[in-house]
């Protein structure tokens, strides 16, 4: 870690559990829902993924930071996670594209981190009792006064915090087809996949009305990933219903919002699906695909006139749905994330085939 005063850290759970460790990153405190991911790499992508807004992220892989931080692997412009929990951060990094260490990256974005703790113990706690609010404090002098974390994740609209505030445009001006992407916390990789397919991409704020969407004369609509509880986003449910004449593709939160829009509902998983090795049965192809996932909610009851196309091989949760007669479909996982590495890229091609 960087020279200077020794950084110490506290991780305080809502149930009163206190874990002492060493600090890195910014000297500050934060509160959020503590979640874990089983990915062995991709810490830069994870930290900058807007779906982690409002959450303190724990990496189960013990050594984090050995290839540093580069300029290419951002999923948004800043760190979105509230804090970072690791077993051992690497102060030394080796990669030709790396520009800074993980410690420097956290300091730059004023985010705290804790290490030199038993992350396995924390994961067991979360698996046994479910995700819970936690407070992360990094300090250099006397131990600060502590108070249990008071934080209700499901009551906060994180989507409005991470969504763009104005229209954004991507792709070649000569593209013949336009996709409107409703930004609920979109990962940059999703936009890249659309642009690769010679599409003009118009990114609109989460509160864009159906009328605003229609002004761009889209050939299709993409509902992005994002953070938070889909049930509270009723204004988005309404907008999606008003756009059902268009081909629609939903990813992650977009999948859950699509279900709500057409009469389904969702529930909160005990500790969610977060990692790059989740097996999913693709019923449309009768194949098992390896997927990257990052979500704490899942579809509980199916919307009317939809059928299940994908199912999680471990816990049988609904991973994909499609309309029985219209070109409207969604998946719970991230086809752009290359876990397979290319098992699910075809979904973007299917979306393009559906475009008006």
C-alpha positions as CSV (number, residue, x, y, z in Angstrom):
1,X,0.0,0.0,0.0
2,X,1.0,3.6,-0.5
3,X,3.4,5.2,2.1
4,X,2.0,7.4,4.8
5,X,0.0,6.8,8.0
6,X,-1.1,3.2,8.5
7,X,-4.7,2.8,7.4
8,X,-7.0,0.7,9.6
9,X,-10.5,-0.5,8.8
10,X,-13.8,-1.6,10.4
11,X,-16.5,-3.6,8.8
12,X,-19.7,-3.3,10.8
13,X,-22.8,-5.4,10.0
14,X,-26.4,-4.5,10.9
15,X,-26.5,-7.4,13.4
16,X,-23.7,-5.8,15.4
17,X,-20.8,-8.0,14.1
18,X,-17.6,-6.0,13.9
19,X,-14.6,-7.1,11.8
20,X,-11.3,-5.3,12.2
21,X,-8.8,-5.2,9.3
22,X,-6.3,-3.1,7.5
23,X,-7.5,-0.3,5.3
24,X,-6.7,0.7,1.7
25,X,-8.2,3.2,-0.7
26,X,-9.7,6.4,0.7
27,X,-9.9,7.3,4.3
28,X,-13.6,7.6,4.6
29,X,-16.7,5.7,5.6
30,X,-19.6,4.3,3.6
31,X,-22.7,2.2,4.0
32,X,-24.3,-0.3,1.7
33,X,-25.6,-3.8,1.2
34,X,-22.7,-6.3,1.4
35,X,-22.6,-8.8,-1.5
36,X,-19.9,-11.1,-2.9
37,X,-18.8,-12.2,-6.3
38,X,-17.1,-15.5,-7.2
39,X,-15.2,-14.1,-10.2
40,X,-11.5,-14.7,-10.2
41,X,-10.7,-11.6,-12.2
42,X,-12.6,-8.5,-13.7
43,X,-12.3,-6.4,-10.5
44,X,-12.1,-3.2,-12.6
45,X,-15.2,-4.1,-14.6
46,X,-17.1,-5.1,-11.4
47,X,-16.2,-1.9,-9.4
48,X,-17.4,0.3,-12.3
49,X,-20.5,-1.7,-13.1
50,X,-23.5,0.5,-12.1
51,X,-25.4,-2.6,-11.0
52,X,-23.2,-2.5,-7.8
53,X,-24.5,1.0,-6.8
54,X,-25.5,0.9,-3.2
55,X,-23.5,-2.2,-2.4
56,X,-20.2,-3.0,-0.8
57,X,-18.4,-5.6,-3.0
58,X,-16.5,-8.6,-1.6
59,X,-14.2,-10.6,-3.9
60,X,-14.0,-14.3,-2.9
61,X,-10.8,-14.8,-4.9
62,X,-8.0,-14.0,-2.4
63,X,-5.5,-11.9,-4.4
64,X,-6.9,-8.8,-6.1
65,X,-5.1,-6.1,-8.1
66,X,-2.1,-8.0,-9.6
67,X,-2.8,-6.7,-13.1
68,X,-3.6,-3.2,-12.1
69,X,-6.1,-0.7,-13.6
70,X,-6.1,0.2,-17.3
71,X,-8.0,2.6,-19.5
72,X,-10.1,0.1,-21.4
73,X,-12.0,-2.0,-18.9
74,X,-14.3,0.6,-17.5
75,X,-18.1,-0.3,-17.5
76,X,-18.8,3.3,-16.5
77,X,-16.9,6.5,-15.8
78,X,-16.4,5.9,-12.1
79,X,-16.4,3.3,-9.3
80,X,-20.0,2.5,-8.6
81,X,-19.6,0.1,-5.6
82,X,-19.7,1.8,-2.2
83,X,-16.7,0.0,-0.9
84,X,-14.4,-3.0,-1.5
85,X,-13.6,-6.0,0.6
86,X,-10.7,-8.4,-0.3
87,X,-8.3,-10.8,1.4
88,X,-5.1,-9.4,-0.1
89,X,-4.8,-6.4,-2.4
90,X,-1.7,-6.4,-4.6
91,X,0.5,-3.2,-4.3
92,X,2.6,-4.6,-7.2
93,X,0.9,-4.9,-10.6
94,X,2.2,-6.2,-13.9
95,X,0.4,-5.6,-17.2
96,X,1.5,-3.6,-20.2
97,X,-1.8,-1.6,-20.2
98,X,-1.9,-0.9,-16.4
99,X,-1.8,2.7,-15.3
100,X,-2.4,2.5,-11.6
101,X,-2.8,0.2,-8.6
102,X,-6.1,-0.8,-7.1
103,X,-5.3,1.3,-4.0
104,X,-4.7,4.4,-6.2
105,X,-7.9,3.7,-8.0
106,X,-10.0,3.6,-4.9
107,X,-8.3,6.8,-3.5
108,X,-9.0,8.6,-6.8
109,X,-12.7,7.8,-6.5
110,X,-12.9,8.3,-2.7
111,X,-13.9,4.7,-2.0
112,X,-12.8,2.8,1.1
113,X,-11.4,-0.8,1.2
114,X,-10.6,-3.4,3.8
115,X,-8.2,-6.3,3.7
116,X,-6.3,-8.8,5.8
117,X,-9.5,-10.4,7.0
118,X,-11.1,-13.8,6.5
119,X,-13.3,-13.2,3.5
120,X,-14.4,-16.9,3.6
121,X,-16.0,-16.2,7.0
122,X,-17.9,-13.3,5.7
123,X,-19.1,-15.2,2.6
124,X,-20.4,-18.0,4.9
125,X,-22.2,-15.4,7.0
126,X,-23.9,-14.0,3.9
127,X,-24.8,-17.4,2.6
128,X,-26.3,-18.4,5.9
129,X,-28.1,-15.3,6.8
130,X,-28.5,-13.5,3.5
131,X,-27.2,-10.1,2.3
132,X,-27.4,-7.4,5.0
133,X,-26.5,-3.7,5.4
134,X,-22.9,-3.0,6.5
135,X,-20.8,0.0,7.2
136,X,-17.1,0.2,6.0
137,X,-14.8,2.7,7.8
138,X,-11.2,3.4,6.9
139,X,-9.3,5.5,9.4
140,X,-5.7,6.4,10.5
141,X,-6.0,7.7,14.1
142,X,-8.1,6.4,17.0
143,X,-10.8,4.0,16.3
144,X,-14.0,5.8,15.4
145,X,-17.3,5.4,17.3
146,X,-19.4,2.7,15.7
147,X,-23.1,2.5,15.1
148,X,-25.0,-0.3,13.4
149,X,-25.6,0.2,9.7
150,X,-29.1,1.5,9.1
151,X,-29.8,1.0,5.4
152,X,-32.8,-0.2,3.5
153,X,-31.5,-1.2,0.0
154,X,-35.0,-1.9,-1.5
155,X,-36.4,1.4,-0.6
156,X,-33.9,3.5,-2.7
157,X,-34.2,4.2,-6.4
158,X,-30.6,3.6,-7.4
159,X,-31.5,3.6,-11.1
160,X,-32.1,7.4,-11.1
161,X,-28.7,7.8,-9.5
162,X,-26.8,6.0,-12.2
163,X,-28.8,6.7,-15.3
164,X,-27.7,9.2,-17.9
165,X,-29.3,12.7,-17.5
166,X,-29.4,13.4,-21.2
167,X,-29.5,11.5,-24.5
168,X,-26.2,10.0,-25.6
169,X,-25.4,8.8,-29.1
170,X,-23.1,6.0,-30.3
171,X,-22.3,4.2,-33.6
172,X,-21.7,5.2,-37.2
173,X,-23.8,8.0,-38.5
174,X,-24.4,5.9,-41.6
175,X,-26.1,3.0,-39.7
176,X,-29.5,2.2,-41.2
177,X,-31.1,0.9,-38.0
178,X,-31.5,2.7,-34.6
179,X,-31.8,1.1,-31.2
180,X,-33.0,3.1,-28.2
181,X,-31.4,1.9,-25.1
182,X,-33.2,2.8,-21.9
183,X,-30.4,3.4,-19.4
184,X,-31.1,1.9,-16.0
185,X,-27.3,1.6,-15.3
186,X,-26.0,0.3,-18.5
187,X,-22.6,-1.4,-18.8
188,X,-20.4,0.1,-21.6
189,X,-19.8,-3.5,-22.9
190,X,-23.5,-3.7,-23.9
191,X,-23.3,-0.5,-26.0
192,X,-20.1,-1.9,-27.7
193,X,-21.9,-5.1,-28.7
194,X,-24.7,-3.1,-30.3
195,X,-22.3,-0.8,-32.2
196,X,-20.3,-3.8,-33.4
197,X,-23.5,-4.8,-35.2
198,X,-23.6,-1.6,-37.2
199,X,-26.4,0.0,-35.2
200,X,-27.0,3.6,-34.2
201,X,-27.5,3.5,-30.4
202,X,-29.5,6.2,-28.6
203,X,-29.1,6.1,-24.9
204,X,-32.0,7.7,-23.0
205,X,-32.5,8.4,-19.3
206,X,-34.5,6.0,-17.1
207,X,-37.4,8.4,-16.9
208,X,-37.8,8.9,-20.6
209,X,-41.4,8.5,-21.7
210,X,-42.7,6.3,-24.4
211,X,-43.3,9.4,-26.5
212,X,-39.7,10.5,-26.1
213,X,-38.5,7.1,-27.2
214,X,-40.7,7.1,-30.3
215,X,-39.3,10.5,-31.4
216,X,-36.1,8.6,-32.4
217,X,-38.0,6.2,-34.7
218,X,-36.3,3.2,-33.2
219,X,-36.2,-0.2,-34.9
220,X,-35.9,-1.8,-31.5
221,X,-35.6,-1.2,-27.7
222,X,-33.0,-2.5,-25.3
223,X,-33.7,-2.5,-21.6
224,X,-30.4,-2.3,-19.8
225,X,-29.0,-3.8,-16.6
226,X,-28.9,-1.7,-13.4
227,X,-29.1,-1.7,-9.6
228,X,-31.9,-1.9,-7.1
229,X,-35.3,-3.4,-6.6
230,X,-37.3,-3.7,-9.9
231,X,-40.7,-3.6,-8.1
232,X,-40.4,0.0,-7.0
233,X,-39.8,1.3,-10.6
234,X,-43.5,1.5,-11.6
235,X,-43.0,4.4,-14.0
236,X,-40.6,2.2,-16.0
237,X,-43.1,-0.7,-16.0
238,X,-45.7,1.7,-17.6
239,X,-43.2,2.9,-20.2
240,X,-42.3,-0.6,-21.3
241,X,-46.0,-1.6,-21.7
242,X,-46.5,1.4,-24.0
243,X,-43.6,0.3,-26.2
244,X,-44.7,-3.3,-26.8
245,X,-45.2,-2.8,-30.5
246,X,-41.4,-2.6,-30.9
247,X,-38.9,-5.5,-30.7
248,X,-37.5,-5.5,-27.1
249,X,-34.5,-7.1,-25.5
250,X,-34.0,-7.0,-21.8
251,X,-30.8,-7.7,-19.9
252,X,-30.6,-8.4,-16.1
253,X,-32.6,-5.6,-14.5
254,X,-34.2,-5.1,-17.9
255,X,-35.4,-8.7,-17.7
256,X,-37.0,-8.2,-14.3
257,X,-38.6,-4.9,-15.4
258,X,-40.0,-6.6,-18.5
259,X,-41.6,-9.2,-16.3
260,X,-43.2,-6.6,-14.1
261,X,-44.5,-4.6,-17.1
262,X,-46.5,-7.5,-18.4
263,X,-48.0,-8.8,-15.2
264,X,-45.2,-10.9,-13.6
265,X,-43.4,-10.1,-10.3
266,X,-40.0,-10.6,-8.7
267,X,-38.5,-11.6,-5.3
268,X,-35.2,-11.0,-3.5
269,X,-32.7,-13.9,-3.5
270,X,-31.0,-14.8,-0.3
271,X,-27.6,-13.8,-1.5
272,X,-28.0,-13.3,-5.2
273,X,-26.1,-14.5,-8.2
274,X,-22.7,-12.8,-8.7
275,X,-19.9,-14.3,-10.7
276,X,-18.7,-15.5,-14.1
277,X,-19.3,-19.2,-13.8
278,X,-23.1,-19.6,-13.5
279,X,-24.5,-22.5,-15.6
280,X,-27.7,-21.8,-17.4
281,X,-29.9,-24.2,-19.4
282,X,-30.7,-22.6,-22.8
283,X,-34.0,-24.4,-23.6
284,X,-34.3,-22.9,-27.0
285,X,-31.0,-24.6,-28.1
286,X,-31.0,-27.4,-25.6
287,X,-27.5,-26.3,-24.4
288,X,-25.8,-25.5,-21.1
289,X,-24.1,-22.2,-21.2
290,X,-21.7,-20.6,-18.8
291,X,-22.8,-17.1,-17.8
292,X,-21.7,-14.0,-15.9
293,X,-24.3,-12.8,-13.5
294,X,-24.8,-9.9,-11.1
295,X,-28.3,-9.6,-9.5
296,X,-30.0,-9.9,-6.2
297,X,-33.6,-10.3,-7.5
298,X,-35.2,-12.9,-9.8
299,X,-38.5,-13.3,-11.6
300,X,-41.0,-15.2,-9.4
301,X,-44.2,-15.4,-11.5
302,X,-44.3,-15.3,-15.2
303,X,-45.9,-12.4,-17.1
304,X,-48.9,-13.2,-19.3
305,X,-48.3,-14.7,-22.8
306,X,-44.6,-15.3,-22.0
307,X,-42.7,-18.6,-21.8
308,X,-39.4,-19.6,-20.0
309,X,-36.5,-19.9,-22.4
310,X,-33.6,-20.1,-19.9
311,X,-33.2,-21.7,-16.4
312,X,-30.4,-21.6,-13.8
313,X,-29.0,-25.1,-13.6
314,X,-28.2,-24.8,-9.9
315,X,-31.3,-23.3,-8.3
316,X,-33.8,-23.4,-11.2
317,X,-34.5,-19.7,-11.1
318,X,-35.9,-18.1,-14.3
319,X,-33.0,-16.9,-16.5
320,X,-34.8,-16.0,-19.7
321,X,-38.3,-15.3,-21.1
322,X,-39.9,-14.5,-24.4
323,X,-43.3,-13.5,-25.7
324,X,-45.3,-16.2,-27.3
325,X,-46.0,-14.2,-30.5
326,X,-44.1,-10.9,-30.4
327,X,-40.3,-10.2,-30.8
328,X,-39.9,-9.5,-27.1
329,X,-37.4,-11.4,-24.9
330,X,-35.0,-11.0,-22.0
331,X,-32.3,-12.8,-20.1
332,X,-31.2,-12.5,-16.4
333,X,-27.5,-12.9,-17.1
334,X,-25.0,-10.8,-19.1
335,X,-24.4,-12.0,-22.7
336,X,-21.9,-9.2,-23.3
337,X,-19.6,-10.4,-20.5
338,X,-18.0,-13.3,-22.4
339,X,-18.0,-15.8,-19.6
340,X,-18.3,-18.8,-22.0
341,X,-16.5,-16.8,-23.6
342,X,-18.9,-16.5,-26.5
343,X,-21.8,-18.8,-25.4
344,X,-24.4,-16.1,-25.4
345,X,-23.3,-13.4,-27.9
346,X,-25.9,-14.9,-30.3
347,X,-28.6,-13.1,-28.3
348,X,-27.5,-9.8,-29.7
349,X,-27.7,-11.3,-33.2
350,X,-31.2,-12.5,-32.5
351,X,-32.2,-9.0,-31.4
352,X,-30.8,-7.5,-34.6
353,X,-32.8,-10.1,-36.6
354,X,-36.0,-8.9,-34.8
355,X,-35.5,-5.2,-35.6
356,X,-38.1,-3.5,-37.6
